[in-house]
């Protein structure tokens, strides 16, 4: 019985923004090209944010990079809560599967969502922009 492997990027774009001279697609490609994702066929990208504050250019870039955007209201921690919800949902949906999770955030408390599944999760935390 071989365990399948899924991979996902969860990006707290409100805390870790792409540098102005870097395209979202290039940034995400650098993330997906990390040795951490070697052997993974498809890497999903989840980006919760207030899309109204991202600006049209960044929204278009996220769309072109095939990132899953989730709009949240302009309330404190709204994006963080949505990211935690999506992260936990992904982990729970991968029962008995190996998963690779890359969290791009300046916050550290997301790892609590992974504790119950730590044996099946490989985690990679990105705290600085790659461009």
Backbone as XML, in Angstrom:
<?xml version="1.0"?>
<chain id="A" units="angstrom">
  <residue number="1" name="UNK">
    <atom name="N" x="0.848" y="-1.189" z="0.000"/>
    <atom name="CA" x="0.000" y="0.000" z="0.000"/>
    <atom name="C" x="0.890" y="1.248" z="0.000"/>
  </residue>
  <residue number="2" name="UNK">
    <atom name="N" x="0.992" y="1.912" z="-1.128"/>
    <atom name="CA" x="1.833" y="3.091" z="-1.271"/>
    <atom name="C" x="1.052" y="4.341" z="-0.896"/>
  </residue>
  <residue number="3" name="UNK">
    <atom name="N" x="1.659" y="5.183" z="-0.081"/>
    <atom name="CA" x="1.017" y="6.435" z="0.301"/>
    <atom name="C" x="1.281" y="7.478" z="-0.781"/>
  </residue>
  <residue number="4" name="UNK">
    <atom name="N" x="0.228" y="8.159" z="-1.196"/>
    <atom name="CA" x="0.380" y="9.220" z="-2.204"/>
    <atom name="C" x="0.918" y="10.483" z="-1.541"/>
  </residue>
  <residue number="5" name="UNK">
    <atom name="N" x="1.465" y="11.359" z="-2.355"/>
    <atom name="CA" x="2.012" y="12.592" z="-1.810"/>
    <atom name="C" x="1.391" y="13.802" z="-2.489"/>
  </residue>
  <residue number="6" name="UNK">
    <atom name="N" x="0.829" y="14.685" z="-1.691"/>
    <atom name="CA" x="0.264" y="15.936" z="-2.183"/>
    <atom name="C" x="1.141" y="17.083" z="-1.695"/>
  </residue>
  <residue number="7" name="UNK">
    <atom name="N" x="1.040" y="18.204" z="-2.401"/>
    <atom name="CA" x="1.838" y="19.363" z="-2.016"/>
    <atom name="C" x="0.997" y="20.633" z="-2.126"/>
  </residue>
  <residue number="8" name="UNK">
    <atom name="N" x="1.238" y="21.550" z="-1.212"/>
    <atom name="CA" x="0.493" y="22.805" z="-1.222"/>
    <atom name="C" x="1.331" y="23.929" z="-0.625"/>
  </residue>
  <residue number="9" name="UNK">
    <atom name="N" x="1.084" y="25.114" z="-1.156"/>
    <atom name="CA" x="1.685" y="26.339" z="-0.636"/>
    <atom name="C" x="0.558" y="27.161" z="-0.036"/>
  </residue>
  <residue number="10" name="UNK">
    <atom name="N" x="0.753" y="27.632" z="1.178"/>
    <atom name="CA" x="-0.188" y="28.530" z="1.842"/>
    <atom name="C" x="0.556" y="29.834" z="2.081"/>
  </residue>
  <residue number="11" name="UNK">
    <atom name="N" x="0.062" y="30.905" z="1.439"/>
    <atom name="CA" x="0.802" y="32.161" z="1.395"/>
    <atom name="C" x="0.030" y="33.265" z="2.100"/>
  </residue>
  <residue number="12" name="UNK">
    <atom name="N" x="0.632" y="33.791" z="3.136"/>
    <atom name="CA" x="0.105" y="34.938" z="3.875"/>
    <atom name="C" x="0.635" y="36.194" z="3.187"/>
  </residue>
  <residue number="13" name="UNK">
    <atom name="N" x="0.016" y="36.531" z="2.063"/>
    <atom name="CA" x="0.526" y="37.598" z="1.194"/>
    <atom name="C" x="0.432" y="38.978" z="1.845"/>
  </residue>
  <residue number="14" name="UNK">
    <atom name="N" x="-0.418" y="39.115" z="2.849"/>
    <atom name="CA" x="-0.524" y="40.405" z="3.532"/>
    <atom name="C" x="0.670" y="40.650" z="4.447"/>
  </residue>
  <residue number="15" name="UNK">
    <atom name="N" x="1.324" y="39.582" z="4.906"/>
    <atom name="CA" x="2.499" y="39.721" z="5.767"/>
    <atom name="C" x="3.806" y="39.530" z="5.013"/>
  </residue>
  <residue number="16" name="UNK">
    <atom name="N" x="3.774" y="38.736" z="3.942"/>
    <atom name="CA" x="4.967" y="38.521" z="3.114"/>
    <atom name="C" x="4.589" y="38.869" z="1.681"/>
  </residue>
  <residue number="17" name="UNK">
    <atom name="N" x="4.853" y="40.099" z="1.333"/>
    <atom name="CA" x="4.499" y="40.597" z="0.001"/>
    <atom name="C" x="5.614" y="40.315" z="-0.997"/>
  </residue>
  <residue number="18" name="UNK">
    <atom name="N" x="5.227" y="40.284" z="-2.246"/>
    <atom name="CA" x="6.200" y="40.144" z="-3.321"/>
    <atom name="C" x="6.857" y="41.508" z="-3.528"/>
  </residue>
  <residue number="19" name="UNK">
    <atom name="N" x="8.182" y="41.544" z="-3.688"/>
    <atom name="CA" x="8.824" y="42.831" z="-3.979"/>
    <atom name="C" x="8.217" y="43.462" z="-5.237"/>
  </residue>
  <residue number="20" name="UNK">
    <atom name="N" x="8.157" y="44.775" z="-5.265"/>
    <atom name="CA" x="7.507" y="45.485" z="-6.371"/>
    <atom name="C" x="8.084" y="45.151" z="-7.739"/>
  </residue>
  <residue number="21" name="UNK">
    <atom name="N" x="9.371" y="44.841" z="-7.800"/>
    <atom name="CA" x="9.996" y="44.557" z="-9.093"/>
    <atom name="C" x="9.953" y="43.072" z="-9.459"/>
  </residue>
  <residue number="22" name="UNK">
    <atom name="N" x="9.191" y="42.274" z="-8.727"/>
    <atom name="CA" x="9.096" y="40.835" z="-8.956"/>
    <atom name="C" x="7.654" y="40.466" z="-9.287"/>
  </residue>
  <residue number="23" name="UNK">
    <atom name="N" x="7.479" y="39.601" z="-10.259"/>
    <atom name="CA" x="6.141" y="39.122" z="-10.603"/>
    <atom name="C" x="5.743" y="37.970" z="-9.686"/>
  </residue>
  <residue number="24" name="UNK">
    <atom name="N" x="4.464" y="37.892" z="-9.361"/>
    <atom name="CA" x="3.953" y="36.813" z="-8.525"/>
    <atom name="C" x="4.293" y="35.457" z="-9.132"/>
  </residue>
  <residue number="25" name="UNK">
    <atom name="N" x="4.107" y="35.329" z="-10.437"/>
    <atom name="CA" x="4.374" y="34.058" z="-11.115"/>
    <atom name="C" x="5.828" y="33.630" z="-10.922"/>
  </residue>
  <residue number="26" name="UNK">
    <atom name="N" x="6.764" y="34.579" z="-11.026"/>
    <atom name="CA" x="8.183" y="34.271" z="-10.837"/>
    <atom name="C" x="8.461" y="33.857" z="-9.390"/>
  </residue>
  <residue number="27" name="UNK">
    <atom name="N" x="7.863" y="34.572" z="-8.457"/>
    <atom name="CA" x="8.028" y="34.266" z="-7.043"/>
    <atom name="C" x="7.531" y="32.849" z="-6.743"/>
  </residue>
  <residue number="28" name="UNK">
    <atom name="N" x="6.315" y="32.542" z="-7.205"/>
    <atom name="CA" x="5.747" y="31.221" z="-6.950"/>
    <atom name="C" x="6.515" y="30.119" z="-7.665"/>
  </residue>
  <residue number="29" name="UNK">
    <atom name="N" x="7.047" y="30.413" z="-8.836"/>
    <atom name="CA" x="7.844" y="29.405" z="-9.539"/>
    <atom name="C" x="9.102" y="29.082" z="-8.739"/>
  </residue>
  <residue number="30" name="UNK">
    <atom name="N" x="9.711" y="30.101" z="-8.140"/>
    <atom name="CA" x="10.893" y="29.858" z="-7.309"/>
    <atom name="C" x="10.536" y="29.000" z="-6.100"/>
  </residue>
  <residue number="31" name="UNK">
    <atom name="N" x="9.360" y="29.233" z="-5.531"/>
    <atom name="CA" x="8.910" y="28.412" z="-4.408"/>
    <atom name="C" x="8.704" y="26.976" z="-4.874"/>
  </residue>
  <residue number="32" name="UNK">
    <atom name="N" x="8.002" y="26.793" z="-5.996"/>
    <atom name="CA" x="7.716" y="25.447" z="-6.500"/>
    <atom name="C" x="8.974" y="24.711" z="-6.951"/>
  </residue>
  <residue number="33" name="UNK">
    <atom name="N" x="10.020" y="25.462" z="-7.303"/>
    <atom name="CA" x="11.275" y="24.864" z="-7.734"/>
    <atom name="C" x="12.197" y="24.499" z="-6.568"/>
  </residue>
  <residue number="34" name="UNK">
    <atom name="N" x="11.781" y="24.797" z="-5.334"/>
    <atom name="CA" x="12.600" y="24.437" z="-4.182"/>
    <atom name="C" x="12.779" y="22.916" z="-4.135"/>
  </residue>
  <residue number="35" name="UNK">
    <atom name="N" x="13.939" y="22.446" z="-3.711"/>
    <atom name="CA" x="14.154" y="20.995" z="-3.610"/>
    <atom name="C" x="13.098" y="20.297" z="-2.752"/>
  </residue>
  <residue number="36" name="UNK">
    <atom name="N" x="12.485" y="21.041" z="-1.859"/>
    <atom name="CA" x="11.424" y="20.511" z="-0.991"/>
    <atom name="C" x="10.298" y="19.863" z="-1.795"/>
  </residue>
  <residue number="37" name="UNK">
    <atom name="N" x="9.984" y="20.410" z="-2.976"/>
    <atom name="CA" x="8.872" y="19.912" z="-3.784"/>
    <atom name="C" x="9.302" y="18.907" z="-4.857"/>
  </residue>
  <residue number="38" name="UNK">
    <atom name="N" x="10.539" y="18.491" z="-4.832"/>
    <atom name="CA" x="11.025" y="17.543" z="-5.838"/>
    <atom name="C" x="10.178" y="16.272" z="-5.822"/>
  </residue>
  <residue number="39" name="UNK">
    <atom name="N" x="9.720" y="15.866" z="-6.991"/>
    <atom name="CA" x="8.907" y="14.672" z="-7.110"/>
    <atom name="C" x="7.414" y="14.902" z="-6.994"/>
  </residue>
  <residue number="40" name="UNK">
    <atom name="N" x="6.998" y="16.109" z="-6.677"/>
    <atom name="CA" x="5.567" y="16.419" z="-6.586"/>
    <atom name="C" x="5.072" y="16.892" z="-7.958"/>
  </residue>
  <residue number="41" name="UNK">
    <atom name="N" x="3.997" y="16.298" z="-8.422"/>
    <atom name="CA" x="3.474" y="16.654" z="-9.739"/>
    <atom name="C" x="2.774" y="17.999" z="-9.756"/>
  </residue>
  <residue number="42" name="UNK">
    <atom name="N" x="1.905" y="18.226" z="-8.798"/>
    <atom name="CA" x="1.107" y="19.445" z="-8.781"/>
    <atom name="C" x="1.196" y="20.074" z="-7.401"/>
  </residue>
  <residue number="43" name="UNK">
    <atom name="N" x="1.439" y="21.361" z="-7.367"/>
    <atom name="CA" x="1.535" y="22.087" z="-6.113"/>
    <atom name="C" x="0.446" y="23.163" z="-6.128"/>
  </residue>
  <residue number="44" name="UNK">
    <atom name="N" x="-0.538" y="23.026" z="-5.258"/>
    <atom name="CA" x="-1.595" y="24.040" z="-5.184"/>
    <atom name="C" x="-1.109" y="25.233" z="-4.358"/>
  </residue>
  <residue number="45" name="UNK">
    <atom name="N" x="-1.677" y="26.399" z="-4.643"/>
    <atom name="CA" x="-1.306" y="27.620" z="-3.935"/>
    <atom name="C" x="-2.579" y="28.272" z="-3.400"/>
  </residue>
  <residue number="46" name="UNK">
    <atom name="N" x="-2.624" y="28.505" z="-2.094"/>
    <atom name="CA" x="-3.766" y="29.134" z="-1.435"/>
    <atom name="C" x="-3.343" y="30.492" z="-0.890"/>
  </residue>
  <residue number="47" name="UNK">
    <atom name="N" x="-4.103" y="31.530" z="-1.262"/>
    <atom name="CA" x="-3.776" y="32.900" z="-0.854"/>
    <atom name="C" x="-5.039" y="33.582" z="-0.320"/>
  </residue>
  <residue number="48" name="UNK">
    <atom name="N" x="-5.208" y="33.627" z="1.001"/>
    <atom name="CA" x="-6.326" y="34.397" z="1.553"/>
    <atom name="C" x="-5.891" y="35.844" z="1.759"/>
  </residue>
  <residue number="49" name="UNK">
    <atom name="N" x="-6.740" y="36.781" z="1.350"/>
    <atom name="CA" x="-6.394" y="38.196" z="1.485"/>
    <atom name="C" x="-7.624" y="39.047" z="1.190"/>
  </residue>
  <residue number="50" name="UNK">
    <atom name="N" x="-7.560" y="40.284" z="1.594"/>
    <atom name="CA" x="-8.561" y="41.242" z="1.154"/>
    <atom name="C" x="-8.143" y="41.634" z="-0.257"/>
  </residue>
  <residue number="51" name="UNK">
    <atom name="N" x="-8.817" y="41.071" z="-1.247"/>
    <atom name="CA" x="-8.402" y="41.270" z="-2.633"/>
    <atom name="C" x="-8.534" y="42.724" z="-3.068"/>
  </residue>
  <residue number="52" name="UNK">
    <atom name="N" x="-9.348" y="43.503" z="-2.374"/>
    <atom name="CA" x="-9.506" y="44.912" z="-2.727"/>
    <atom name="C" x="-8.253" y="45.715" z="-2.397"/>
  </residue>
  <residue number="53" name="UNK">
    <atom name="N" x="-7.502" y="45.273" z="-1.403"/>
    <atom name="CA" x="-6.286" y="45.997" z="-1.028"/>
    <atom name="C" x="-5.048" y="45.498" z="-1.777"/>
  </residue>
  <residue number="54" name="UNK">
    <atom name="N" x="-5.172" y="44.364" z="-2.470"/>
    <atom name="CA" x="-4.031" y="43.841" z="-3.225"/>
    <atom name="C" x="-3.706" y="44.669" z="-4.460"/>
  </residue>
  <residue number="55" name="UNK">
    <atom name="N" x="-4.707" y="45.260" z="-5.022"/>
    <atom name="CA" x="-4.508" y="45.992" z="-6.261"/>
    <atom name="C" x="-4.765" y="45.109" z="-7.464"/>
  </residue>
  <residue number="56" name="UNK">
    <atom name="N" x="-5.203" y="45.722" z="-8.536"/>
    <atom name="CA" x="-5.587" y="44.997" z="-9.741"/>
    <atom name="C" x="-4.418" y="44.190" z="-10.321"/>
  </residue>
  <residue number="57" name="UNK">
    <atom name="N" x="-3.239" y="44.799" z="-10.374"/>
    <atom name="CA" x="-2.074" y="44.130" z="-10.960"/>
    <atom name="C" x="-1.746" y="42.832" z="-10.214"/>
  </residue>
  <residue number="58" name="UNK">
    <atom name="N" x="-1.694" y="42.880" z="-8.894"/>
    <atom name="CA" x="-1.364" y="41.686" z="-8.112"/>
    <atom name="C" x="-2.454" y="40.624" z="-8.224"/>
  </residue>
  <residue number="59" name="UNK">
    <atom name="N" x="-3.722" y="41.042" z="-8.262"/>
    <atom name="CA" x="-4.820" y="40.077" z="-8.442"/>
    <atom name="C" x="-4.677" y="39.360" z="-9.776"/>
  </residue>
  <residue number="60" name="UNK">
    <atom name="N" x="-4.376" y="40.111" z="-10.835"/>
    <atom name="CA" x="-4.181" y="39.506" z="-12.155"/>
    <atom name="C" x="-2.999" y="38.545" z="-12.155"/>
  </residue>
  <residue number="61" name="UNK">
    <atom name="N" x="-1.920" y="38.926" z="-11.490"/>
    <atom name="CA" x="-0.745" y="38.069" z="-11.420"/>
    <atom name="C" x="-1.056" y="36.772" z="-10.665"/>
  </residue>
  <residue number="62" name="UNK">
    <atom name="N" x="-1.815" y="36.872" z="-9.577"/>
    <atom name="CA" x="-2.203" y="35.671" z="-8.828"/>
    <atom name="C" x="-3.079" y="34.772" z="-9.683"/>
  </residue>
  <residue number="63" name="UNK">
    <atom name="N" x="-3.987" y="35.379" z="-10.439"/>
    <atom name="CA" x="-4.852" y="34.614" z="-11.338"/>
    <atom name="C" x="-4.017" y="33.893" z="-12.400"/>
  </residue>
  <residue number="64" name="UNK">
    <atom name="N" x="-3.070" y="34.622" z="-13.007"/>
    <atom name="CA" x="-2.210" y="34.038" z="-14.039"/>
    <atom name="C" x="-1.322" y="32.928" z="-13.478"/>
  </residue>
  <residue number="65" name="UNK">
    <atom name="N" x="-0.963" y="33.035" z="-12.199"/>
    <atom name="CA" x="-0.133" y="32.014" z="-11.553"/>
    <atom name="C" x="-0.977" y="30.842" z="-11.051"/>
  </residue>
  <residue number="66" name="UNK">
    <atom name="N" x="-2.276" y="30.883" z="-11.321"/>
    <atom name="CA" x="-3.221" y="29.830" z="-10.929"/>
    <atom name="C" x="-3.267" y="29.610" z="-9.421"/>
  </residue>
  <residue number="67" name="UNK">
    <atom name="N" x="-3.144" y="30.701" z="-8.668"/>
    <atom name="CA" x="-3.286" y="30.634" z="-7.214"/>
    <atom name="C" x="-4.767" y="30.708" z="-6.857"/>
  </residue>
  <residue number="68" name="UNK">
    <atom name="N" x="-5.150" y="29.988" z="-5.823"/>
    <atom name="CA" x="-6.526" y="30.045" z="-5.328"/>
    <atom name="C" x="-6.628" y="31.190" z="-4.337"/>
  </residue>
  <residue number="69" name="UNK">
    <atom name="N" x="-7.326" y="32.253" z="-4.741"/>
    <atom name="CA" x="-7.500" y="33.418" z="-3.883"/>
    <atom name="C" x="-8.806" y="33.293" z="-3.107"/>
  </residue>
  <residue number="70" name="UNK">
    <atom name="N" x="-8.749" y="33.676" z="-1.838"/>
    <atom name="CA" x="-9.925" y="33.684" z="-0.985"/>
    <atom name="C" x="-10.052" y="35.062" z="-0.354"/>
  </residue>
  <residue number="71" name="UNK">
    <atom name="N" x="-11.112" y="35.777" z="-0.734"/>
    <atom name="CA" x="-11.316" y="37.131" z="-0.227"/>
    <atom name="C" x="-11.750" y="37.093" z="1.229"/>
  </residue>
  <residue number="72" name="UNK">
    <atom name="N" x="-11.162" y="37.971" z="2.028"/>
    <atom name="CA" x="-11.557" y="38.157" z="3.424"/>
    <atom name="C" x="-11.829" y="39.636" z="3.661"/>
  </residue>
  <residue number="73" name="UNK">
    <atom name="N" x="-12.621" y="39.917" z="4.662"/>
    <atom name="CA" x="-12.945" y="41.299" z="5.021"/>
    <atom name="C" x="-11.739" y="41.990" z="5.652"/>
  </residue>
  <residue number="74" name="UNK">
    <atom name="N" x="-11.794" y="43.310" z="5.707"/>
    <atom name="CA" x="-10.717" y="44.100" z="6.323"/>
    <atom name="C" x="-10.906" y="44.136" z="7.835"/>
  </residue>
  <residue number="75" name="UNK">
    <atom name="N" x="-10.647" y="43.004" z="8.460"/>
    <atom name="CA" x="-10.703" y="42.911" z="9.924"/>
    <atom name="C" x="-9.372" y="42.351" z="10.396"/>
  </residue>
  <residue number="76" name="UNK">
    <atom name="N" x="-8.975" y="42.710" z="11.615"/>
    <atom name="CA" x="-7.712" y="42.171" z="12.133"/>
    <atom name="C" x="-7.721" y="40.636" z="12.118"/>
  </residue>
  <residue number="77" name="UNK">
    <atom name="N" x="-6.670" y="40.067" z="11.637"/>
    <atom name="CA" x="-6.449" y="38.620" z="11.605"/>
    <atom name="C" x="-7.400" y="37.842" z="10.710"/>
  </residue>
  <residue number="78" name="UNK">
    <atom name="N" x="-8.212" y="38.504" z="9.886"/>
    <atom name="CA" x="-9.155" y="37.796" z="9.015"/>
    <atom name="C" x="-8.416" y="36.881" z="8.034"/>
  </residue>
  <residue number="79" name="UNK">
    <atom name="N" x="-7.356" y="37.381" z="7.429"/>
    <atom name="CA" x="-6.587" y="36.563" z="6.482"/>
    <atom name="C" x="-5.871" y="35.427" z="7.211"/>
  </residue>
  <residue number="80" name="UNK">
    <atom name="N" x="-5.356" y="35.704" z="8.398"/>
    <atom name="CA" x="-4.679" y="34.666" z="9.179"/>
    <atom name="C" x="-5.640" y="33.538" z="9.543"/>
  </residue>
  <residue number="81" name="UNK">
    <atom name="N" x="-6.845" y="33.907" z="9.944"/>
    <atom name="CA" x="-7.847" y="32.898" z="10.302"/>
    <atom name="C" x="-8.257" y="32.068" z="9.090"/>
  </residue>
  <residue number="82" name="UNK">
    <atom name="N" x="-8.423" y="32.710" z="7.942"/>
    <atom name="CA" x="-8.784" y="31.993" z="6.719"/>
    <atom name="C" x="-7.646" y="31.062" z="6.293"/>
  </residue>
  <residue number="83" name="UNK">
    <atom name="N" x="-6.407" y="31.537" z="6.413"/>
    <atom name="CA" x="-5.270" y="30.695" z="6.063"/>
    <atom name="C" x="-5.216" y="29.468" z="6.974"/>
  </residue>
  <residue number="84" name="UNK">
    <atom name="N" x="-5.428" y="29.670" z="8.268"/>
    <atom name="CA" x="-5.449" y="28.549" z="9.205"/>
    <atom name="C" x="-6.555" y="27.564" z="8.860"/>
  </residue>
  <residue number="85" name="UNK">
    <atom name="N" x="-7.730" y="28.093" z="8.511"/>
    <atom name="CA" x="-8.864" y="27.245" z="8.135"/>
    <atom name="C" x="-8.540" y="26.413" z="6.899"/>
  </residue>
  <residue number="86" name="UNK">
    <atom name="N" x="-7.983" y="27.052" z="5.875"/>
    <atom name="CA" x="-7.646" y="26.346" z="4.632"/>
    <atom name="C" x="-6.519" y="25.333" z="4.852"/>
  </residue>
  <residue number="87" name="UNK">
    <atom name="N" x="-5.548" y="25.695" z="5.661"/>
    <atom name="CA" x="-4.442" y="24.792" z="5.977"/>
    <atom name="C" x="-4.964" y="23.548" z="6.695"/>
  </residue>
  <residue number="88" name="UNK">
    <atom name="N" x="-5.788" y="23.737" z="7.702"/>
    <atom name="CA" x="-6.342" y="22.614" z="8.440"/>
    <atom name="C" x="-7.233" y="21.759" z="7.547"/>
  </residue>
  <residue number="89" name="UNK">
    <atom name="N" x="-8.028" y="22.386" z="6.714"/>
    <atom name="CA" x="-8.900" y="21.653" z="5.799"/>
    <atom name="C" x="-8.079" y="20.793" z="4.835"/>
  </residue>
  <residue number="90" name="UNK">
    <atom name="N" x="-7.000" y="21.348" z="4.312"/>
    <atom name="CA" x="-6.135" y="20.591" z="3.411"/>
    <atom name="C" x="-5.537" y="19.381" z="4.125"/>
  </residue>
  <residue number="91" name="UNK">
    <atom name="N" x="-5.017" y="19.607" z="5.314"/>
    <atom name="CA" x="-4.384" y="18.527" z="6.069"/>
    <atom name="C" x="-5.401" y="17.431" z="6.386"/>
  </residue>
  <residue number="92" name="UNK">
    <atom name="N" x="-6.604" y="17.816" z="6.784"/>
    <atom name="CA" x="-7.635" y="16.829" z="7.108"/>
    <atom name="C" x="-8.110" y="16.071" z="5.871"/>
  </residue>
  <residue number="93" name="UNK">
    <atom name="N" x="-8.081" y="16.719" z="4.718"/>
    <atom name="CA" x="-8.525" y="16.056" z="3.486"/>
    <atom name="C" x="-7.515" y="15.044" z="2.968"/>
  </residue>
  <residue number="94" name="UNK">
    <atom name="N" x="-6.335" y="15.064" z="3.519"/>
    <atom name="CA" x="-5.262" y="14.175" z="3.050"/>
    <atom name="C" x="-5.023" y="13.028" z="4.028"/>
  </residue>
  <residue number="95" name="UNK">
    <atom name="N" x="-6.092" y="12.486" z="4.557"/>
    <atom name="CA" x="-5.972" y="11.405" z="5.524"/>
    <atom name="C" x="-5.187" y="10.241" z="4.930"/>
  </residue>
  <residue number="96" name="UNK">
    <atom name="N" x="-4.219" y="9.755" z="5.684"/>
    <atom name="CA" x="-3.355" y="8.635" z="5.291"/>
    <atom name="C" x="-2.553" y="8.899" z="4.022"/>
  </residue>
  <residue number="97" name="UNK">
    <atom name="N" x="-2.300" y="10.155" z="3.733"/>
    <atom name="CA" x="-1.472" y="10.523" z="2.594"/>
    <atom name="C" x="-0.302" y="11.354" z="3.096"/>
  </residue>
  <residue number="98" name="UNK">
    <atom name="N" x="0.834" y="11.189" z="2.449"/>
    <atom name="CA" x="1.959" y="12.065" z="2.746"/>
    <atom name="C" x="1.699" y="13.411" z="2.091"/>
  </residue>
  <residue number="99" name="UNK">
    <atom name="N" x="1.986" y="14.482" z="2.798"/>
    <atom name="CA" x="1.787" y="15.819" z="2.234"/>
    <atom name="C" x="3.030" y="16.658" z="2.478"/>
  </residue>
  <residue number="100" name="UNK">
    <atom name="N" x="3.254" y="17.582" z="1.554"/>
    <atom name="CA" x="4.314" y="18.579" z="1.711"/>
    <atom name="C" x="3.635" y="19.933" z="1.742"/>
  </residue>
  <residue number="101" name="UNK">
    <atom name="N" x="3.915" y="20.683" z="2.770"/>
    <atom name="CA" x="3.271" y="21.980" z="2.963"/>
    <atom name="C" x="4.333" y="23.050" z="3.089"/>
  </residue>
  <residue number="102" name="UNK">
    <atom name="N" x="4.208" y="24.071" z="2.265"/>
    <atom name="CA" x="5.083" y="25.242" z="2.351"/>
    <atom name="C" x="4.234" y="26.397" z="2.846"/>
  </residue>
  <residue number="103" name="UNK">
    <atom name="N" x="4.613" y="26.968" z="3.958"/>
    <atom name="CA" x="3.907" y="28.105" z="4.534"/>
    <atom name="C" x="4.767" y="29.343" z="4.350"/>
  </residue>
  <residue number="104" name="UNK">
    <atom name="N" x="4.220" y="30.317" z="3.647"/>
    <atom name="CA" x="4.926" y="31.583" z="3.439"/>
    <atom name="C" x="4.238" y="32.605" z="4.330"/>
  </residue>
  <residue number="105" name="UNK">
    <atom name="N" x="4.889" y="32.940" z="5.418"/>
    <atom name="CA" x="4.274" y="33.827" z="6.403"/>
    <atom name="C" x="5.320" y="34.408" z="7.327"/>
  </residue>
  <residue number="106" name="UNK">
    <atom name="N" x="4.977" y="35.508" z="7.921"/>
    <atom name="CA" x="5.813" y="36.090" z="8.962"/>
    <atom name="C" x="5.362" y="35.638" z="10.333"/>
  </residue>
  <residue number="107" name="UNK">
    <atom name="N" x="4.226" y="34.931" z="10.400"/>
    <atom name="CA" x="3.668" y="34.454" z="11.661"/>
    <atom name="C" x="4.127" y="33.018" z="11.917"/>
  </residue>
  <residue number="108" name="UNK">
    <atom name="N" x="4.141" y="32.629" z="13.190"/>
    <atom name="CA" x="4.625" y="31.300" z="13.558"/>
    <atom name="C" x="3.540" y="30.385" z="14.112"/>
  </residue>
  <residue number="109" name="UNK">
    <atom name="N" x="2.367" y="30.889" z="14.371"/>
    <atom name="CA" x="1.375" y="30.083" z="15.082"/>
    <atom name="C" x="0.617" y="29.099" z="14.194"/>
  </residue>
  <residue number="110" name="UNK">
    <atom name="N" x="0.853" y="29.085" z="12.902"/>
    <atom name="CA" x="0.158" y="28.151" z="12.019"/>
    <atom name="C" x="0.568" y="26.701" z="12.248"/>
  </residue>
  <residue number="111" name="UNK">
    <atom name="N" x="1.742" y="26.483" z="12.760"/>
    <atom name="CA" x="2.220" y="25.111" z="12.932"/>
    <atom name="C" x="1.324" y="24.304" z="13.863"/>
  </residue>
  <residue number="112" name="UNK">
    <atom name="N" x="0.550" y="24.955" z="14.727"/>
    <atom name="CA" x="-0.373" y="24.232" z="15.608"/>
    <atom name="C" x="-1.409" y="23.461" z="14.791"/>
  </residue>
  <residue number="113" name="UNK">
    <atom name="N" x="-1.767" y="23.953" z="13.617"/>
    <atom name="CA" x="-2.735" y="23.261" z="12.758"/>
    <atom name="C" x="-2.177" y="21.944" z="12.238"/>
  </residue>
  <residue number="114" name="UNK">
    <atom name="N" x="-0.865" y="21.819" z="12.245"/>
    <atom name="CA" x="-0.226" y="20.629" z="11.682"/>
    <atom name="C" x="0.126" y="19.575" z="12.723"/>
  </residue>
  <residue number="115" name="UNK">
    <atom name="N" x="0.111" y="19.916" z="13.989"/>
    <atom name="CA" x="0.563" y="18.982" z="15.023"/>
    <atom name="C" x="-0.120" y="17.621" z="14.981"/>
  </residue>
  <residue number="116" name="UNK">
    <atom name="N" x="-1.438" y="17.555" z="14.855"/>
    <atom name="CA" x="-2.062" y="16.232" z="14.849"/>
    <atom name="C" x="-1.610" y="15.348" z="13.685"/>
  </residue>
  <residue number="117" name="UNK">
    <atom name="N" x="-1.085" y="15.952" z="12.619"/>
    <atom name="CA" x="-0.698" y="15.207" z="11.425"/>
    <atom name="C" x="0.807" y="15.248" z="11.188"/>
  </residue>
  <residue number="118" name="UNK">
    <atom name="N" x="1.557" y="15.603" z="12.193"/>
    <atom name="CA" x="2.995" y="15.823" z="11.998"/>
    <atom name="C" x="3.697" y="14.619" z="11.395"/>
  </residue>
  <residue number="119" name="UNK">
    <atom name="N" x="3.220" y="13.418" z="11.678"/>
    <atom name="CA" x="3.889" y="12.233" z="11.156"/>
    <atom name="C" x="3.765" y="12.126" z="9.634"/>
  </residue>
  <residue number="120" name="UNK">
    <atom name="N" x="2.737" y="12.707" z="9.050"/>
    <atom name="CA" x="2.520" y="12.634" z="7.609"/>
    <atom name="C" x="2.910" y="13.920" z="6.878"/>
  </residue>
  <residue number="121" name="UNK">
    <atom name="N" x="3.293" y="14.962" z="7.609"/>
    <atom name="CA" x="3.543" y="16.272" z="6.997"/>
    <atom name="C" x="5.026" y="16.597" z="6.959"/>
  </residue>
  <residue number="122" name="UNK">
    <atom name="N" x="5.472" y="16.973" z="5.789"/>
    <atom name="CA" x="6.784" y="17.601" z="5.673"/>
    <atom name="C" x="6.495" y="19.088" z="5.550"/>
  </residue>
  <residue number="123" name="UNK">
    <atom name="N" x="7.151" y="19.887" z="6.354"/>
    <atom name="CA" x="6.841" y="21.314" z="6.401"/>
    <atom name="C" x="8.049" y="22.126" z="5.972"/>
  </residue>
  <residue number="124" name="UNK">
    <atom name="N" x="7.781" y="23.208" z="5.288"/>
    <atom name="CA" x="8.841" y="24.119" z="4.861"/>
    <atom name="C" x="8.315" y="25.526" z="5.107"/>
  </residue>
  <residue number="125" name="UNK">
    <atom name="N" x="9.014" y="26.309" z="5.896"/>
    <atom name="CA" x="8.568" y="27.652" z="6.211"/>
    <atom name="C" x="9.445" y="28.666" z="5.491"/>
  </residue>
  <residue number="126" name="UNK">
    <atom name="N" x="8.812" y="29.586" z="4.780"/>
    <atom name="CA" x="9.526" y="30.638" z="4.065"/>
    <atom name="C" x="9.232" y="31.952" z="4.791"/>
  </residue>
  <residue number="127" name="UNK">
    <atom name="N" x="10.257" y="32.592" z="5.302"/>
    <atom name="CA" x="10.059" y="33.830" z="6.040"/>
    <atom name="C" x="10.604" y="35.058" z="5.302"/>
  </residue>
  <residue number="128" name="UNK">
    <atom name="N" x="11.250" y="34.852" z="4.160"/>
    <atom name="CA" x="11.773" y="35.980" z="3.397"/>
    <atom name="C" x="11.404" y="35.811" z="1.921"/>
  </residue>
  <residue number="129" name="UNK">
    <atom name="N" x="11.203" y="36.914" z="1.229"/>
    <atom name="CA" x="10.909" y="36.807" z="-0.206"/>
    <atom name="C" x="12.062" y="36.172" z="-0.974"/>
  </residue>
  <residue number="130" name="UNK">
    <atom name="N" x="11.732" y="35.452" z="-2.024"/>
    <atom name="CA" x="12.732" y="34.749" z="-2.823"/>
    <atom name="C" x="13.205" y="35.543" z="-4.036"/>
  </residue>
  <residue number="131" name="UNK">
    <atom name="N" x="12.610" y="36.669" z="-4.318"/>
    <atom name="CA" x="13.009" y="37.455" z="-5.493"/>
    <atom name="C" x="14.075" y="38.469" z="-5.135"/>
  </residue>
</chain>
